[in-house]
Amino acid sequence: MRIGDLATRTDVSVRALRYYEEQGLLASTRSDSGQRLYENAAVHRVRLIQQLYGAGLSSKTIADLLPCVDAKVSTPESQARLVAERDRVDQQIAELIMARDRLNDIIDATSQPNPQCDYT
């Protein structure tokens, strides 16, 4: 598939796909006219990259880990890195839960209308 098709199927910009390729996260071949061509598996790959970016991993970390993901094996170093990233995400989740709970407390404490706090 061409880059525009991959962008549409993954809801990722063409620019981002080019960046992924520059970073070694995504591979393509070229058509005779020089257009990038991707295998169908690229859809899954882009979604994985997006999830890892969404979890806060850097492109370097993703690039370091993808060979192990692709081979479905790990080294002690890659395993430790994955565990560290998971623990970091768990900490972020815990902090977000605390923030949500505080917001709920504020909502509950301020549930009575007050004309002085009307933001409409």
Biopython code that builds the backbone (N, CA, C, O; Angstrom):
import numpy as np
from Bio.PDB.StructureBuilder import StructureBuilder

atoms = [
    (1, "MET", "N", (0.845, -1.180, 0.000)),
    (1, "MET", "CA", (0.000, 0.000, 0.000)),
    (1, "MET", "C", (0.885, 1.237, 0.000)),
    (1, "MET", "O", (2.023, 1.198, 0.469)),
    (2, "ARG", "N", (0.363, 2.313, -0.520)),
    (2, "ARG", "CA", (1.111, 3.560, -0.573)),
    (2, "ARG", "C", (0.993, 4.300, 0.753)),
    (2, "ARG", "O", (0.152, 3.969, 1.589)),
    (3, "ILE", "N", (1.840, 5.300, 0.935)),
    (3, "ILE", "CA", (1.921, 6.001, 2.209)),
    (3, "ILE", "C", (0.605, 6.674, 2.581)),
    (3, "ILE", "O", (0.230, 6.693, 3.754)),
    (4, "GLY", "N", (-0.094, 7.221, 1.606)),
    (4, "GLY", "CA", (-1.381, 7.854, 1.889)),
    (4, "GLY", "C", (-2.410, 6.856, 2.378)),
    (4, "GLY", "O", (-3.218, 7.161, 3.255)),
    (5, "ASP", "N", (-2.377, 5.655, 1.806)),
    (5, "ASP", "CA", (-3.292, 4.600, 2.249)),
    (5, "ASP", "C", (-2.981, 4.182, 3.682)),
    (5, "ASP", "O", (-3.886, 3.994, 4.495)),
    (6, "LEU", "N", (-1.690, 4.039, 3.985)),
    (6, "LEU", "CA", (-1.293, 3.673, 5.352)),
    (6, "LEU", "C", (-1.695, 4.772, 6.329)),
    (6, "LEU", "O", (-2.161, 4.488, 7.432)),
    (7, "ALA", "N", (-1.516, 6.013, 5.929)),
    (7, "ALA", "CA", (-1.910, 7.134, 6.785)),
    (7, "ALA", "C", (-3.408, 7.095, 7.067)),
    (7, "ALA", "O", (-3.836, 7.312, 8.201)),
    (8, "THR", "N", (-4.193, 6.823, 6.053)),
    (8, "THR", "CA", (-5.647, 6.758, 6.219)),
    (8, "THR", "C", (-6.042, 5.591, 7.117)),
    (8, "THR", "O", (-6.871, 5.750, 8.013)),
    (9, "ARG", "N", (-5.460, 4.434, 6.884)),
    (9, "ARG", "CA", (-5.829, 3.241, 7.657)),
    (9, "ARG", "C", (-5.415, 3.322, 9.121)),
    (9, "ARG", "O", (-6.025, 2.680, 9.976)),
    (10, "THR", "N", (-4.388, 4.103, 9.411)),
    (10, "THR", "CA", (-3.900, 4.187, 10.793)),
    (10, "THR", "C", (-4.238, 5.510, 11.465)),
    (10, "THR", "O", (-3.984, 5.683, 12.657)),
    (11, "ASP", "N", (-4.808, 6.443, 10.710)),
    (11, "ASP", "CA", (-5.120, 7.774, 11.224)),
    (11, "ASP", "C", (-3.860, 8.473, 11.752)),
    (11, "ASP", "O", (-3.880, 9.136, 12.789)),
    (12, "VAL", "N", (-2.781, 8.302, 11.009)),
    (12, "VAL", "CA", (-1.493, 8.913, 11.330)),
    (12, "VAL", "C", (-1.079, 9.734, 10.114)),
    (12, "VAL", "O", (-1.303, 9.316, 8.978)),
    (13, "SER", "N", (-0.490, 10.873, 10.338)),
    (13, "SER", "CA", (-0.126, 11.739, 9.216)),
    (13, "SER", "C", (0.994, 11.124, 8.377)),
    (13, "SER", "O", (1.799, 10.327, 8.859)),
    (14, "VAL", "N", (1.015, 11.520, 7.122)),
    (14, "VAL", "CA", (2.087, 11.092, 6.218)),
    (14, "VAL", "C", (3.431, 11.552, 6.774)),
    (14, "VAL", "O", (4.418, 10.819, 6.713)),
    (15, "ARG", "N", (3.462, 12.742, 7.303)),
    (15, "ARG", "CA", (4.695, 13.274, 7.891)),
    (15, "ARG", "C", (5.189, 12.383, 9.026)),
    (15, "ARG", "O", (6.385, 12.109, 9.122)),
    (16, "ALA", "N", (4.279, 11.930, 9.883)),
    (16, "ALA", "CA", (4.665, 11.044, 10.989)),
    (16, "ALA", "C", (5.203, 9.717, 10.448)),
    (16, "ALA", "O", (6.178, 9.182, 10.975)),
    (17, "LEU", "N", (4.575, 9.191, 9.407)),
    (17, "LEU", "CA", (5.047, 7.934, 8.834)),
    (17, "LEU", "C", (6.453, 8.091, 8.266)),
    (17, "LEU", "O", (7.285, 7.195, 8.413)),
    (18, "ARG", "N", (6.718, 9.202, 7.631)),
    (18, "ARG", "CA", (8.072, 9.466, 7.119)),
    (18, "ARG", "C", (9.066, 9.553, 8.277)),
    (18, "ARG", "O", (10.185, 9.049, 8.186)),
    (19, "TYR", "N", (8.646, 10.192, 9.356)),
    (19, "TYR", "CA", (9.504, 10.294, 10.546)),
    (19, "TYR", "C", (9.799, 8.908, 11.105)),
    (19, "TYR", "O", (10.943, 8.605, 11.444)),
    (20, "TYR", "N", (8.779, 8.070, 11.202)),
    (20, "TYR", "CA", (8.996, 6.712, 11.707)),
    (20, "TYR", "C", (10.030, 5.991, 10.854)),
    (20, "TYR", "O", (10.883, 5.267, 11.368)),
    (21, "GLU", "N", (9.943, 6.195, 9.572)),
    (21, "GLU", "CA", (10.893, 5.556, 8.674)),
    (21, "GLU", "C", (12.306, 6.112, 8.893)),
    (21, "GLU", "O", (13.273, 5.351, 8.925)),
    (22, "GLU", "N", (12.424, 7.415, 9.041)),
    (22, "GLU", "CA", (13.729, 8.031, 9.305)),
    (22, "GLU", "C", (14.355, 7.508, 10.593)),
    (22, "GLU", "O", (15.574, 7.370, 10.693)),
    (23, "GLN", "N", (13.506, 7.218, 11.577)),
    (23, "GLN", "CA", (13.980, 6.737, 12.872)),
    (23, "GLN", "C", (14.233, 5.227, 12.888)),
    (23, "GLN", "O", (14.684, 4.684, 13.896)),
    (24, "GLY", "N", (13.946, 4.561, 11.790)),
    (24, "GLY", "CA", (14.155, 3.114, 11.719)),
    (24, "GLY", "C", (13.053, 2.299, 12.371)),
    (24, "GLY", "O", (13.242, 1.122, 12.677)),
    (25, "LEU", "N", (11.903, 2.921, 12.583)),
    (25, "LEU", "CA", (10.781, 2.246, 13.234)),
    (25, "LEU", "C", (9.877, 1.538, 12.229)),
    (25, "LEU", "O", (9.143, 0.620, 12.593)),
    (26, "LEU", "N", (9.929, 1.955, 10.989)),
    (26, "LEU", "CA", (9.027, 1.473, 9.956)),
    (26, "LEU", "C", (9.825, 1.333, 8.669)),
    (26, "LEU", "O", (10.691, 2.159, 8.380)),
    (27, "ALA", "N", (9.538, 0.299, 7.903)),
    (27, "ALA", "CA", (10.271, 0.064, 6.654)),
    (27, "ALA", "C", (9.307, 0.070, 5.476)),
    (27, "ALA", "O", (8.142, -0.312, 5.590)),
    (28, "SER", "N", (9.833, 0.515, 4.344)),
    (28, "SER", "CA", (9.055, 0.488, 3.112)),
    (28, "SER", "C", (9.982, 0.067, 1.984)),
    (28, "SER", "O", (11.205, 0.056, 2.119)),
    (29, "THR", "N", (9.364, -0.272, 0.884)),
    (29, "THR", "CA", (10.111, -0.460, -0.358)),
    (29, "THR", "C", (9.721, 0.701, -1.255)),
    (29, "THR", "O", (8.878, 1.519, -0.885)),
    (30, "ARG", "N", (10.325, 0.779, -2.426)),
    (30, "ARG", "CA", (9.998, 1.849, -3.353)),
    (30, "ARG", "C", (9.474, 1.262, -4.658)),
    (30, "ARG", "O", (9.961, 0.239, -5.140)),
    (31, "SER", "N", (8.490, 1.920, -5.205)),
    (31, "SER", "CA", (7.973, 1.538, -6.521)),
    (31, "SER", "C", (8.959, 2.026, -7.583)),
    (31, "SER", "O", (9.905, 2.752, -7.279)),
    (32, "ASP", "N", (8.730, 1.626, -8.806)),
    (32, "ASP", "CA", (9.594, 2.085, -9.906)),
    (32, "ASP", "C", (9.596, 3.607, -10.024)),
    (32, "ASP", "O", (10.580, 4.204, -10.460)),
    (33, "SER", "N", (8.488, 4.221, -9.634)),
    (33, "SER", "CA", (8.410, 5.685, -9.700)),
    (33, "SER", "C", (8.881, 6.360, -8.408)),
    (33, "SER", "O", (8.804, 7.582, -8.284)),
    (34, "GLY", "N", (9.370, 5.564, -7.444)),
    (34, "GLY", "CA", (9.933, 6.121, -6.219)),
    (34, "GLY", "C", (8.965, 6.285, -5.065)),
    (34, "GLY", "O", (9.343, 6.801, -4.013)),
    (35, "GLN", "N", (7.733, 5.860, -5.239)),
    (35, "GLN", "CA", (6.765, 5.984, -4.145)),
    (35, "GLN", "C", (7.028, 4.923, -3.083)),
    (35, "GLN", "O", (7.427, 3.799, -3.387)),
    (36, "ARG", "N", (6.797, 5.308, -1.831)),
    (36, "ARG", "CA", (6.927, 4.352, -0.733)),
    (36, "ARG", "C", (5.791, 3.341, -0.814)),
    (36, "ARG", "O", (4.640, 3.691, -1.072)),
    (37, "LEU", "N", (6.143, 2.075, -0.586)),
    (37, "LEU", "CA", (5.150, 1.001, -0.548)),
    (37, "LEU", "C", (5.323, 0.232, 0.746)),
    (37, "LEU", "O", (6.442, -0.081, 1.152)),
    (38, "TYR", "N", (4.203, -0.071, 1.392)),
    (38, "TYR", "CA", (4.222, -0.750, 2.681)),
    (38, "TYR", "C", (3.445, -2.059, 2.594)),
    (38, "TYR", "O", (2.462, -2.171, 1.862)),
    (39, "GLU", "N", (3.907, -3.038, 3.353)),
    (39, "GLU", "CA", (3.177, -4.295, 3.491)),
    (39, "GLU", "C", (1.954, -4.049, 4.372)),
    (39, "GLU", "O", (1.895, -3.057, 5.098)),
    (40, "ASN", "N", (0.985, -4.951, 4.306)),
    (40, "ASN", "CA", (-0.207, -4.827, 5.153)),
    (40, "ASN", "C", (0.152, -4.847, 6.635)),
    (40, "ASN", "O", (-0.537, -4.231, 7.448)),
    (41, "ALA", "N", (1.227, -5.551, 6.991)),
    (41, "ALA", "CA", (1.654, -5.630, 8.393)),
    (41, "ALA", "C", (2.060, -4.260, 8.941)),
    (41, "ALA", "O", (2.145, -4.080, 10.155)),
    (42, "ALA", "N", (2.308, -3.306, 8.061)),
    (42, "ALA", "CA", (2.694, -1.965, 8.515)),
    (42, "ALA", "C", (1.582, -1.311, 9.325)),
    (42, "ALA", "O", (1.859, -0.473, 10.184)),
    (43, "VAL", "N", (0.343, -1.673, 9.071)),
    (43, "VAL", "CA", (-0.783, -1.110, 9.841)),
    (43, "VAL", "C", (-0.618, -1.474, 11.312)),
    (43, "VAL", "O", (-0.727, -0.615, 12.187)),
    (44, "HIS", "N", (-0.354, -2.749, 11.580)),
    (44, "HIS", "CA", (-0.149, -3.196, 12.964)),
    (44, "HIS", "C", (1.080, -2.515, 13.567)),
    (44, "HIS", "O", (1.059, -2.103, 14.727)),
    (45, "ARG", "N", (2.140, -2.401, 12.784)),
    (45, "ARG", "CA", (3.381, -1.795, 13.255)),
    (45, "ARG", "C", (3.149, -0.338, 13.649)),
    (45, "ARG", "O", (3.606, 0.096, 14.706)),
    (46, "VAL", "N", (2.452, 0.414, 12.818)),
    (46, "VAL", "CA", (2.193, 1.831, 13.115)),
    (46, "VAL", "C", (1.330, 1.952, 14.369)),
    (46, "VAL", "O", (1.565, 2.835, 15.194)),
    (47, "ARG", "N", (0.359, 1.099, 14.518)),
    (47, "ARG", "CA", (-0.481, 1.141, 15.725)),
    (47, "ARG", "C", (0.335, 0.841, 16.971)),
    (47, "ARG", "O", (0.134, 1.464, 18.014)),
    (48, "LEU", "N", (1.265, -0.120, 16.868)),
    (48, "LEU", "CA", (2.148, -0.419, 17.996)),
    (48, "LEU", "C", (3.022, 0.786, 18.319)),
    (48, "LEU", "O", (3.161, 1.153, 19.486)),
    (49, "ILE", "N", (3.603, 1.397, 17.314)),
    (49, "ILE", "CA", (4.439, 2.584, 17.518)),
    (49, "ILE", "C", (3.626, 3.683, 18.185)),
    (49, "ILE", "O", (4.111, 4.336, 19.109)),
    (50, "GLN", "N", (2.409, 3.895, 17.732)),
    (50, "GLN", "CA", (1.547, 4.917, 18.327)),
    (50, "GLN", "C", (1.251, 4.614, 19.789)),
    (50, "GLN", "O", (1.256, 5.519, 20.623)),
    (51, "GLN", "N", (0.994, 3.354, 20.104)),
    (51, "GLN", "CA", (0.740, 2.982, 21.498)),
    (51, "GLN", "C", (1.967, 3.251, 22.359)),
    (51, "GLN", "O", (1.850, 3.769, 23.470)),
    (52, "LEU", "N", (3.142, 2.899, 21.848)),
    (52, "LEU", "CA", (4.360, 3.106, 22.623)),
    (52, "LEU", "C", (4.660, 4.587, 22.798)),
    (52, "LEU", "O", (5.074, 5.013, 23.877)),
    (53, "TYR", "N", (4.455, 5.379, 21.741)),
    (53, "TYR", "CA", (4.590, 6.831, 21.888)),
    (53, "TYR", "C", (3.574, 7.357, 22.901)),
    (53, "TYR", "O", (3.904, 8.189, 23.746)),
    (54, "GLY", "N", (2.366, 6.877, 22.812)),
    (54, "GLY", "CA", (1.322, 7.300, 23.738)),
    (54, "GLY", "C", (1.647, 6.976, 25.185)),
    (54, "GLY", "O", (1.211, 7.669, 26.104)),
    (55, "ALA", "N", (2.417, 5.915, 25.375)),
    (55, "ALA", "CA", (2.825, 5.531, 26.727)),
    (55, "ALA", "C", (4.035, 6.327, 27.196)),
    (55, "ALA", "O", (4.497, 6.163, 28.325)),
    (56, "GLY", "N", (4.551, 7.197, 26.312)),
    (56, "GLY", "CA", (5.648, 8.064, 26.713)),
    (56, "GLY", "C", (7.035, 7.579, 26.333)),
    (56, "GLY", "O", (8.024, 8.186, 26.742)),
    (57, "LEU", "N", (7.141, 6.503, 25.562)),
    (57, "LEU", "CA", (8.451, 6.030, 25.146)),
    (57, "LEU", "C", (9.007, 6.934, 24.054)),
    (57, "LEU", "O", (8.258, 7.443, 23.220)),
    (58, "SER", "N", (10.307, 7.130, 24.063)),
    (58, "SER", "CA", (10.962, 7.940, 23.031)),
    (58, "SER", "C", (11.169, 7.104, 21.777)),
    (58, "SER", "O", (11.097, 5.876, 21.820)),
    (59, "SER", "N", (11.428, 7.779, 20.658)),
    (59, "SER", "CA", (11.668, 7.044, 19.416)),
    (59, "SER", "C", (12.916, 6.169, 19.544)),
    (59, "SER", "O", (12.964, 5.082, 18.969)),
    (60, "LYS", "N", (13.916, 6.624, 20.282)),
    (60, "LYS", "CA", (15.132, 5.813, 20.485)),
    (60, "LYS", "C", (14.803, 4.551, 21.272)),
    (60, "LYS", "O", (15.255, 3.462, 20.917)),
    (61, "THR", "N", (14.025, 4.689, 22.328)),
    (61, "THR", "CA", (13.652, 3.519, 23.123)),
    (61, "THR", "C", (12.846, 2.550, 22.277)),
    (61, "THR", "O", (13.078, 1.342, 22.318)),
    (62, "ILE", "N", (11.904, 3.073, 21.515)),
    (62, "ILE", "CA", (11.094, 2.216, 20.644)),
    (62, "ILE", "C", (11.990, 1.499, 19.638)),
    (62, "ILE", "O", (11.846, 0.296, 19.423)),
    (63, "ALA", "N", (12.911, 2.234, 19.023)),
    (63, "ALA", "CA", (13.814, 1.628, 18.039)),
    (63, "ALA", "C", (14.680, 0.550, 18.670)),
    (63, "ALA", "O", (14.966, -0.468, 18.040)),
    (64, "ASP", "N", (15.096, 0.766, 19.905)),
    (64, "ASP", "CA", (15.916, -0.234, 20.600)),
    (64, "ASP", "C", (15.116, -1.496, 20.914)),
    (64, "ASP", "O", (15.660, -2.600, 20.898)),
    (65, "LEU", "N", (13.823, -1.329, 21.201)),
    (65, "LEU", "CA", (13.005, -2.461, 21.634)),
    (65, "LEU", "C", (12.349, -3.229, 20.487)),
    (65, "LEU", "O", (12.067, -4.419, 20.628)),
    (66, "LEU", "N", (12.102, -2.571, 19.364)),
    (66, "LEU", "CA", (11.375, -3.227, 18.274)),
    (66, "LEU", "C", (12.036, -4.495, 17.736)),
    (66, "LEU", "O", (11.320, -5.439, 17.403)),
    (67, "PRO", "N", (13.360, -4.565, 17.635)),
    (67, "PRO", "CA", (13.936, -5.836, 17.165)),
    (67, "PRO", "C", (13.574, -7.023, 18.064)),
    (67, "PRO", "O", (13.341, -8.127, 17.572)),
    (68, "CYS", "N", (13.528, -6.797, 19.359)),
    (68, "CYS", "CA", (13.131, -7.871, 20.286)),
    (68, "CYS", "C", (11.645, -8.197, 20.133)),
    (68, "CYS", "O", (11.243, -9.358, 20.201)),
    (69, "VAL", "N", (10.840, -7.159, 19.925)),
    (69, "VAL", "CA", (9.407, -7.371, 19.702)),
    (69, "VAL", "C", (9.207, -8.180, 18.430)),
    (69, "VAL", "O", (8.419, -9.126, 18.401)),
    (70, "ASP", "N", (9.927, -7.802, 17.379)),
    (70, "ASP", "CA", (9.804, -8.503, 16.099)),
    (70, "ASP", "C", (10.225, -9.965, 16.212)),
    (70, "ASP", "O", (9.572, -10.847, 15.654)),
    (71, "ALA", "N", (11.315, -10.222, 16.933)),
    (71, "ALA", "CA", (11.830, -11.582, 17.073)),
    (71, "ALA", "C", (11.087, -12.374, 18.151)),
    (71, "ALA", "O", (11.281, -13.581, 18.290)),
    (72, "LYS", "N", (10.233, -11.681, 18.910)),
    (72, "LYS", "CA", (9.487, -12.297, 20.015)),
    (72, "LYS", "C", (10.423, -12.946, 21.049)),
    (72, "LYS", "O", (10.139, -14.005, 21.608)),
    (73, "VAL", "N", (11.540, -12.264, 21.271)),
    (73, "VAL", "CA", (12.509, -12.683, 22.287)),
    (73, "VAL", "C", (12.959, -11.425, 23.020)),
    (73, "VAL", "O", (12.672, -10.302, 22.606)),
    (74, "SER", "N", (13.662, -11.643, 24.103)),
    (74, "SER", "CA", (14.204, -10.490, 24.810)),
    (74, "SER", "C", (15.568, -10.845, 25.374)),
    (74, "SER", "O", (15.922, -12.011, 25.553)),
    (75, "THR", "N", (16.302, -9.805, 25.641)),
    (75, "THR", "CA", (17.568, -9.932, 26.339)),
    (75, "THR", "C", (17.321, -9.469, 27.769)),
    (75, "THR", "O", (16.295, -8.846, 28.043)),
    (76, "PRO", "N", (18.229, -9.758, 28.674)),
    (76, "PRO", "CA", (18.042, -9.214, 30.029)),
    (76, "PRO", "C", (17.920, -7.688, 30.016)),
    (76, "PRO", "O", (17.163, -7.114, 30.799)),
    (77, "GLU", "N", (18.665, -7.040, 29.127)),
    (77, "GLU", "CA", (18.615, -5.577, 29.053)),
    (77, "GLU", "C", (17.264, -5.087, 28.525)),
    (77, "GLU", "O", (16.681, -4.149, 29.068)),
    (78, "SER", "N", (16.777, -5.728, 27.468)),
    (78, "SER", "CA", (15.493, -5.286, 26.915)),
    (78, "SER", "C", (14.362, -5.586, 27.892)),
    (78, "SER", "O", (13.426, -4.796, 28.022)),
    (79, "GLN", "N", (14.443, -6.712, 28.570)),
    (79, "GLN", "CA", (13.423, -7.060, 29.564)),
    (79, "GLN", "C", (13.413, -6.029, 30.694)),
    (79, "GLN", "O", (12.351, -5.588, 31.132)),
    (80, "ALA", "N", (14.600, -5.652, 31.158)),
    (80, "ALA", "CA", (14.694, -4.653, 32.229)),
    (80, "ALA", "C", (14.148, -3.308, 31.759)),
    (80, "ALA", "O", (13.490, -2.597, 32.519)),
    (81, "ARG", "N", (14.422, -2.970, 30.524)),
    (81, "ARG", "CA", (13.923, -1.699, 29.985)),
    (81, "ARG", "C", (12.410, -1.714, 29.880)),
    (81, "ARG", "O", (11.750, -0.735, 30.228)),
    (82, "LEU", "N", (11.857, -2.823, 29.401)),
    (82, "LEU", "CA", (10.400, -2.948, 29.312)),
    (82, "LEU", "C", (9.754, -2.859, 30.687)),
    (82, "LEU", "O", (8.732, -2.193, 30.854)),
    (83, "VAL", "N", (10.338, -3.521, 31.663)),
    (83, "VAL", "CA", (9.803, -3.481, 33.026)),
    (83, "VAL", "C", (9.872, -2.056, 33.574)),
    (83, "VAL", "O", (8.929, -1.587, 34.211)),
    (84, "ALA", "N", (10.989, -1.370, 33.324)),
    (84, "ALA", "CA", (11.125, 0.012, 33.800)),
    (84, "ALA", "C", (10.081, 0.919, 33.153)),
    (84, "ALA", "O", (9.493, 1.770, 33.821)),
    (85, "GLU", "N", (9.853, 0.739, 31.861)),
    (85, "GLU", "CA", (8.838, 1.548, 31.167)),
    (85, "GLU", "C", (7.442, 1.230, 31.695)),
    (85, "GLU", "O", (6.627, 2.131, 31.895)),
    (86, "ARG", "N", (7.173, -0.051, 31.919)),
    (86, "ARG", "CA", (5.871, -0.427, 32.472)),
    (86, "ARG", "C", (5.675, 0.189, 33.850)),
    (86, "ARG", "O", (4.597, 0.693, 34.165)),
    (87, "ASP", "N", (6.725, 0.146, 34.673)),
    (87, "ASP", "CA", (6.629, 0.725, 36.017)),
    (87, "ASP", "C", (6.401, 2.231, 35.952)),
    (87, "ASP", "O", (5.656, 2.784, 36.762)),
    (88, "ARG", "N", (7.043, 2.897, 34.987)),
    (88, "ARG", "CA", (6.838, 4.329, 34.812)),
    (88, "ARG", "C", (5.389, 4.621, 34.418)),
    (88, "ARG", "O", (4.783, 5.565, 34.923)),
    (89, "VAL", "N", (4.840, 3.813, 33.521)),
    (89, "VAL", "CA", (3.445, 3.978, 33.102)),
    (89, "VAL", "C", (2.517, 3.722, 34.287)),
    (89, "VAL", "O", (1.547, 4.454, 34.485)),
    (90, "ASP", "N", (2.810, 2.684, 35.077)),
    (90, "ASP", "CA", (2.001, 2.407, 36.271)),
    (90, "ASP", "C", (2.001, 3.602, 37.221)),
    (90, "ASP", "O", (0.969, 3.932, 37.805)),
    (91, "GLN", "N", (3.155, 4.249, 37.378)),
    (91, "GLN", "CA", (3.237, 5.430, 38.241)),
    (91, "GLN", "C", (2.393, 6.573, 37.684)),
    (91, "GLN", "O", (1.711, 7.271, 38.434)),
    (92, "GLN", "N", (2.440, 6.761, 36.375)),
    (92, "GLN", "CA", (1.615, 7.805, 35.757)),
    (92, "GLN", "C", (0.135, 7.506, 35.958)),
    (92, "GLN", "O", (-0.652, 8.411, 36.235)),
    (93, "ILE", "N", (-0.242, 6.242, 35.819)),
    (93, "ILE", "CA", (-1.638, 5.857, 36.024)),
    (93, "ILE", "C", (-2.056, 6.166, 37.452)),
    (93, "ILE", "O", (-3.135, 6.712, 37.680)),
    (94, "ALA", "N", (-1.211, 5.823, 38.413)),
    (94, "ALA", "CA", (-1.528, 6.084, 39.820)),
    (94, "ALA", "C", (-1.707, 7.586, 40.069)),
    (94, "ALA", "O", (-2.615, 7.998, 40.791)),
    (95, "GLU", "N", (-0.835, 8.398, 39.466)),
    (95, "GLU", "CA", (-0.940, 9.848, 39.629)),
    (95, "GLU", "C", (-2.211, 10.387, 38.970)),
    (95, "GLU", "O", (-2.855, 11.285, 39.513)),
    (96, "LEU", "N", (-2.573, 9.851, 37.819)),
    (96, "LEU", "CA", (-3.810, 10.275, 37.158)),
    (96, "LEU", "C", (-5.038, 9.882, 37.968)),
    (96, "LEU", "O", (-6.004, 10.641, 38.046)),
    (97, "ILE", "N", (-5.003, 8.709, 38.563)),
    (97, "ILE", "CA", (-6.119, 8.281, 39.410)),
    (97, "ILE", "C", (-6.258, 9.219, 40.605)),
    (97, "ILE", "O", (-7.370, 9.584, 40.985)),
    (98, "MET", "N", (-5.131, 9.608, 41.197)),
    (98, "MET", "CA", (-5.190, 10.545, 42.321)),
    (98, "MET", "C", (-5.753, 11.891, 41.870)),
    (98, "MET", "O", (-6.548, 12.498, 42.587)),
    (99, "ALA", "N", (-5.354, 12.356, 40.703)),
    (99, "ALA", "CA", (-5.880, 13.620, 40.188)),
    (99, "ALA", "C", (-7.376, 13.514, 39.931)),
    (99, "ALA", "O", (-8.130, 14.434, 40.247)),
    (100, "ARG", "N", (-7.812, 12.382, 39.351)),
    (100, "ARG", "CA", (-9.241, 12.186, 39.113)),
    (100, "ARG", "C", (-10.007, 12.174, 40.432)),
    (100, "ARG", "O", (-11.077, 12.773, 40.540)),
    (101, "ASP", "N", (-9.455, 11.489, 41.435)),
    (101, "ASP", "CA", (-10.123, 11.433, 42.735)),
    (101, "ASP", "C", (-10.235, 12.812, 43.373)),
    (101, "ASP", "O", (-11.247, 13.129, 43.999)),
    (102, "ARG", "N", (-9.206, 13.626, 43.219)),
    (102, "ARG", "CA", (-9.267, 14.989, 43.759)),
    (102, "ARG", "C", (-10.321, 15.808, 43.029)),
    (102, "ARG", "O", (-11.061, 16.579, 43.641)),
    (103, "LEU", "N", (-10.380, 15.632, 41.709)),
    (103, "LEU", "CA", (-11.424, 16.328, 40.947)),
    (103, "LEU", "C", (-12.808, 15.880, 41.397)),
    (103, "LEU", "O", (-13.708, 16.709, 41.533)),
    (104, "ASN", "N", (-12.991, 14.605, 41.626)),
    (104, "ASN", "CA", (-14.280, 14.110, 42.124)),
    (104, "ASN", "C", (-14.613, 14.730, 43.477)),
    (104, "ASN", "O", (-15.758, 15.105, 43.727)),
    (105, "ASP", "N", (-13.614, 14.836, 44.344)),
    (105, "ASP", "CA", (-13.831, 15.466, 45.647)),
    (105, "ASP", "C", (-14.268, 16.925, 45.483)),
    (105, "ASP", "O", (-15.174, 17.394, 46.171)),
    (106, "ILE", "N", (-13.615, 17.627, 44.569)),
    (106, "ILE", "CA", (-13.966, 19.033, 44.326)),
    (106, "ILE", "C", (-15.367, 19.131, 43.745)),
    (106, "ILE", "O", (-16.149, 19.997, 44.138)),
    (107, "ILE", "N", (-15.683, 18.246, 42.812)),
    (107, "ILE", "CA", (-17.030, 18.242, 42.224)),
    (107, "ILE", "C", (-18.070, 17.996, 43.301)),
    (107, "ILE", "O", (-19.089, 18.684, 43.351)),
    (108, "ASP", "N", (-17.820, 17.018, 44.161)),
    (108, "ASP", "CA", (-18.763, 16.714, 45.241)),
    (108, "ASP", "C", (-18.885, 17.882, 46.218)),
    (108, "ASP", "O", (-19.983, 18.202, 46.674)),
    (109, "ALA", "N", (-17.764, 18.514, 46.536)),
    (109, "ALA", "CA", (-17.768, 19.605, 47.517)),
    (109, "ALA", "C", (-18.406, 20.865, 46.962)),
    (109, "ALA", "O", (-18.849, 21.727, 47.720)),
    (110, "THR", "N", (-18.452, 20.974, 45.656)),
    (110, "THR", "CA", (-18.977, 22.197, 45.048)),
    (110, "THR", "C", (-20.238, 21.922, 44.239)),
    (110, "THR", "O", (-20.538, 22.632, 43.279)),
    (111, "SER", "N", (-20.960, 20.906, 44.628)),
    (111, "SER", "CA", (-22.138, 20.522, 43.843)),
    (111, "SER", "C", (-23.311, 21.483, 44.002)),
    (111, "SER", "O", (-24.245, 21.446, 43.201)),
    (112, "GLN", "N", (-23.283, 22.333, 45.009)),
    (112, "GLN", "CA", (-24.371, 23.304, 45.193)),
    (112, "GLN", "C", (-24.084, 24.524, 44.339)),
    (112, "GLN", "O", (-22.969, 25.045, 44.364)),
    (113, "PRO", "N", (-25.077, 24.992, 43.578)),
    (113, "PRO", "CA", (-24.872, 26.167, 42.719)),
    (113, "PRO", "C", (-24.504, 27.396, 43.559)),
    (113, "PRO", "O", (-25.011, 27.583, 44.665)),
    (114, "ASN", "N", (-23.622, 28.217, 43.014)),
    (114, "ASN", "CA", (-23.218, 29.449, 43.656)),
    (114, "ASN", "C", (-23.103, 30.505, 42.568)),
    (114, "ASN", "O", (-22.263, 30.371, 41.679)),
    (115, "PRO", "N", (-23.918, 31.547, 42.610)),
    (115, "PRO", "CA", (-23.889, 32.565, 41.561)),
    (115, "PRO", "C", (-22.530, 33.238, 41.420)),
    (115, "PRO", "O", (-22.220, 33.741, 40.340)),
    (116, "GLN", "N", (-21.716, 33.268, 42.451)),
    (116, "GLN", "CA", (-20.392, 33.906, 42.377)),
    (116, "GLN", "C", (-19.435, 33.079, 41.514)),
    (116, "GLN", "O", (-18.418, 33.606, 41.062)),
    (117, "CYS", "N", (-19.731, 31.816, 41.278)),
    (117, "CYS", "CA", (-18.848, 30.929, 40.510)),
    (117, "CYS", "C", (-19.463, 30.529, 39.179)),
    (117, "CYS", "O", (-19.149, 29.467, 38.641)),
    (118, "ASP", "N", (-20.333, 31.370, 38.650)),
    (118, "ASP", "CA", (-20.981, 31.052, 37.378)),
    (118, "ASP", "C", (-20.036, 31.387, 36.229)),
    (118, "ASP", "O", (-19.665, 32.544, 36.032)),
    (119, "TYR", "N", (-19.651, 30.349, 35.467)),
    (119, "TYR", "CA", (-18.689, 30.527, 34.371)),
    (119, "TYR", "C", (-19.360, 30.554, 33.020)),
    (119, "TYR", "O", (-18.679, 30.475, 31.998)),
    (120, "THR", "N", (-20.656, 30.662, 32.981)),
    (120, "THR", "CA", (-21.345, 30.657, 31.671)),
    (120, "THR", "C", (-21.348, 32.010, 31.040)),
    (120, "THR", "O", (-21.882, 32.179, 29.944)),
]
sb = StructureBuilder()
sb.init_structure("model")
sb.init_model(0)
sb.init_chain("A")
sb.init_seg("    ")
for serial, (resi, resn, name, xyz) in enumerate(atoms, 1):
    if name == "N":
        sb.init_residue(resn, " ", resi, " ")
    sb.init_atom(name, np.array(xyz, "f"), 0.0, 1.0, " ", f" {name:<3s}", serial, name[0])
structure = sb.get_structure()
